[in-house]
């Protein structure tokens, strides 16, 4: 269904985004990544907006690229990924991999006509920052503004660390309170939803299984929007859950598989590009099907 996905482009995107870019410690480097994302979204023919806000005297921005739909529908579909990294980490998996998939999906869909509008959003300040106990700062700013303006979203798909696999037995762990059977081999994509997003989770898995047979997807609907399992809220989908928007997190499960998580070892050389390629095809396929649904 989806053609034209390029592993070479995915690799190039990750090489450009990888590197120290913590929001507070590496502000100038973070801005370079924002410029890179903005330039690419513009090159795909999208309408691009920088949603700026202040955090302790510095100006940060979410970068938003919009592909206008051909229909009358008011609901939007959002694909998001954060482009900052944890302190001291080059963040190849977390989350240059997510940004790469976002950019490649925007690229391959640039000439595809869809009824619904798509938003490609690169969020800033997802990672913890000094001066505050809060994180998910960029996405919270985004969703707060969306809610105040009564903007509707049919779905938000959040890419969070989608580049690492480990095909050895017992390479996969899970949070203590997860009560479903999860494969013990870390080579699948987790699809995490709350109750309001459960149907979106099922739709994603169904379309992915239909169009990308080589990608294993494991769905999990968390109880109480993840408040009993805090690790299921460690990405920007939680900002959407807080305002009752349907949202899912797409993830390789990060710290539950990747030993390089939030360290200086989270580098390009550790990633599985065949897996990233399959994730890209799955996300693009889902957006096309959902984008044309009346």
C-alpha positions in Angstrom: 0.0 0.0 0.0 2.8 2.4 0.9 5.8 2.7 -1.3 8.8 4.9 -1.4 10.0 4.6 2.2 13.8 4.9 2.2 16.1 3.4 4.8 18.8 5.7 3.5 16.7 8.8 4.3 15.8 7.4 7.7 19.5 6.9 8.5 20.3 10.4 7.3 17.5 11.9 9.5 18.8 10.1 12.5 22.4 11.2 11.9 21.2 14.8 11.6 19.1 14.7 14.8 21.5 12.6 17.0 23.7 14.4 19.4 23.6 16.3 22.7 20.5 18.4 22.6 19.1 18.7 26.1 16.7 21.6 26.2 18.5 23.5 29.0 22.1 22.3 28.7 22.4 22.3 24.9 20.0 25.0 23.8 21.8 26.0 20.6 22.1 22.4 19.5 18.4 21.9 20.1 17.6 25.0 18.0 19.7 23.5 15.2 17.5 20.4 15.3 14.4 22.5 15.2 15.7 24.3 12.1 16.5 21.0 10.5 13.0 19.7 11.1 11.4 22.9 9.9 13.4 23.0 6.7 12.4 19.4 5.9 8.7 19.9 6.6 8.7 23.0 4.4 10.5 21.0 1.6 7.6 18.5 1.7 5.2 21.3 0.8 3.6 21.5 4.3 2.4 24.7 6.0 4.8 25.1 8.9 4.3 26.9 12.2 6.7 27.4 15.1 4.6 27.4 18.3 6.8 29.3 20.7 6.7 29.5 24.4 9.1 30.6 27.2 10.6 28.4 29.8 12.7 30.2 32.5 13.8 33.0 30.2 14.5 30.9 27.1 12.3 30.6 24.0 11.4 27.1 22.9 9.3 25.8 20.0 7.1 23.0 18.8 7.5 22.7 15.1 4.2 21.9 13.3 3.7 20.9 9.7 0.2 20.7 8.4 -1.0 18.8 5.3 -4.5 20.1 4.5 -7.2 17.5 3.8 -9.6 17.7 0.9 -12.8 17.0 2.9 -15.0 19.1 5.2 -14.1 17.1 8.3 -13.1 19.1 11.3 -11.2 16.4 13.1 -7.4 16.3 12.6 -5.0 13.4 12.8 -1.7 14.1 14.5 1.7 12.3 14.3 4.1 13.5 16.9 7.6 12.9 18.2 9.9 14.8 20.6 13.2 16.1 19.3 15.0 16.9 22.5 17.2 14.4 24.3 17.9 13.5 27.9 20.9 15.2 29.6 24.2 13.7 28.5 22.7 11.4 25.8 23.0 11.7 22.1 19.5 10.2 22.0 19.6 8.1 18.8 16.7 5.8 19.9 15.2 8.4 22.3 14.1 10.1 20.2 15.9 10.7 16.9 14.3 7.5 15.7 10.8 8.9 16.3 11.7 12.2 14.5 13.1 10.2 11.6 9.9 8.2 11.2 7.8 11.4 11.5 9.9 13.1 8.7 9.9 10.1 6.4 6.1 9.6 6.8 5.6 13.3 6.0 7.8 12.8 3.0 6.2 9.7 1.5 2.7 11.1 2.0 3.4 14.6 0.6 1.6 13.9 -2.7 -1.1 11.6 -1.3 -4.6 13.1 -1.3 -6.5 12.6 2.0 -9.9 13.7 3.2 -8.7 14.7 6.7 -5.9 17.0 7.6 -2.7 15.7 9.0 -0.4 17.5 11.5 3.2 16.5 11.9 4.4 17.9 15.2 7.9 17.8 16.6 7.6 18.5 20.3 10.3 20.1 22.4 11.1 19.7 26.2 9.7 16.2 26.5 12.6 15.3 28.8 13.0 16.5 32.4 14.4 20.0 32.8 15.9 21.9 35.8 13.8 24.4 37.7 10.7 22.2 37.6 9.4 18.8 38.5 7.4 18.6 35.3 8.3 17.2 31.9 6.3 16.9 28.7 6.5 20.6 28.7 6.2 21.2 24.9 3.3 18.8 24.4 1.4 20.2 27.4 1.8 23.7 26.0 0.5 22.4 22.6 -2.5 20.5 23.9 -3.5 23.3 26.3 -3.7 25.7 23.4 -5.6 23.2 21.3 -8.2 22.6 24.0 -8.7 26.3 24.6 -9.3 26.9 20.9 -11.7 23.9 20.8 -9.6 22.1 18.3 -10.6 18.5 17.7 -8.4 15.5 17.0 -9.6 12.2 15.8 -6.3 10.6 16.8 -2.8 11.4 18.0 0.0 8.9 17.3 3.1 9.6 19.3 6.4 8.1 18.3 8.6 7.4 21.3 11.9 5.5 20.9 11.1 3.2 17.9 14.6 2.1 16.8 16.0 -0.5 19.2 15.5 -4.3 19.1 17.2 -7.2 20.9 16.4 -10.6 19.4 17.9 -12.6 22.3 15.7 -14.5 24.7 14.6 -12.6 27.8 15.8 -9.3 26.4 12.3 -7.8 27.1 11.0 -6.8 30.5 7.8 -4.9 31.6 6.7 -2.7 34.5 5.7 -4.7 37.6 2.0 -4.0 37.4 1.5 -5.0 33.7 -0.9 -7.9 33.7 -0.7 -9.1 30.1 1.5 -11.7 28.5 4.3 -9.9 26.7 6.9 -11.6 24.5 10.2 -12.1 26.2 12.1 -11.2 23.1 12.5 -7.4 22.5 11.7 -7.2 18.8 8.1 -5.9 18.7 6.4 -2.4 18.6 4.4 -1.6 21.7 1.1 0.2 21.1 0.0 1.8 24.4 -3.5 3.2 24.9 -5.9 4.3 27.7 -9.6 3.5 27.8 -10.6 6.4 25.6 -7.9 5.4 23.0 -8.6 1.7 23.0 -10.4 1.7 19.6 -7.5 3.7 18.1 -5.1 1.1 19.4 -7.1 -1.7 17.8 -7.4 0.2 14.5 -3.6 0.8 14.4 -2.9 -2.9 15.1 -5.4 -4.1 12.5 -4.1 -1.9 9.7 -0.4 -2.6 10.6 -1.0 -6.3 10.6 -2.7 -6.1 7.3 -0.1 -4.0 5.5 3.2 -4.7 7.2 3.3 -8.4 7.9 6.9 -8.5 9.2 6.2 -6.1 12.1 5.0 -7.6 15.4 2.7 -5.2 17.3 1.7 -5.8 20.9 -1.2 -3.7 22.2 -1.7 -2.7 25.8 -4.6 -0.7 27.3 -3.4 0.7 30.6 -5.8 1.0 33.5 -6.6 4.5 34.9 -4.8 6.2 32.1 -1.5 4.8 33.4 -1.6 6.4 36.8 -0.8 3.1 38.5 2.1 2.5 36.0 3.9 5.8 35.7 6.3 4.5 33.0 3.3 4.2 30.6 3.0 8.0 30.8 6.6 8.9 30.1 5.9 10.5 26.7 3.8 13.1 25.0 0.7 11.0 24.5 0.1 11.6 28.3 -0.5 15.3 27.6 -3.3 14.3 25.2 -4.7 11.8 27.6 -4.9 14.6 30.3 -7.2 16.6 28.0 -9.3 13.5 26.9 -7.9 13.4 23.3 -7.6 9.9 21.9 -3.8 9.1 21.7 -1.5 6.1 21.5 2.2 5.8 22.2 4.2 3.7 19.6 7.4 2.5 21.3 10.1 -0.1 21.4 9.5 0.1 25.2 12.8 2.1 25.8 14.2 1.3 29.2 12.4 -2.1 29.3 14.6 -3.3 26.4 17.3 -0.8 25.5 20.3 -0.9 27.9 21.5 2.4 26.4 18.4 4.4 27.4 19.3 7.9 28.7 23.0 7.3 28.5 25.9 8.4 26.3 25.7 4.9 24.6 22.3 5.7 22.9 23.9 6.0 19.4 23.2 5.4 15.8 25.2 2.2 15.7 22.9 0.4 18.1 19.7 0.9 16.0 17.8 -1.7 13.9 17.0 0.1 10.7 14.9 -2.7 9.3 12.6 -2.3 12.3 12.5 1.5 11.8 11.6 0.9 8.2 8.7 -1.4 9.1 7.4 1.1 11.7 7.5 3.8 9.1 5.5 1.8 6.7 3.0 0.8 9.4 2.5 4.4 10.5 2.1 5.7 6.9 -0.4 3.0 6.1 -2.5 3.8 9.2 -2.5 7.5 8.4 -3.7 6.8 4.8 -6.6 4.6 5.9 -7.7 6.9 8.8 -7.1 10.0 6.7 -9.6 8.8 4.1 -12.2 7.5 6.5 -15.5 9.5 6.5 
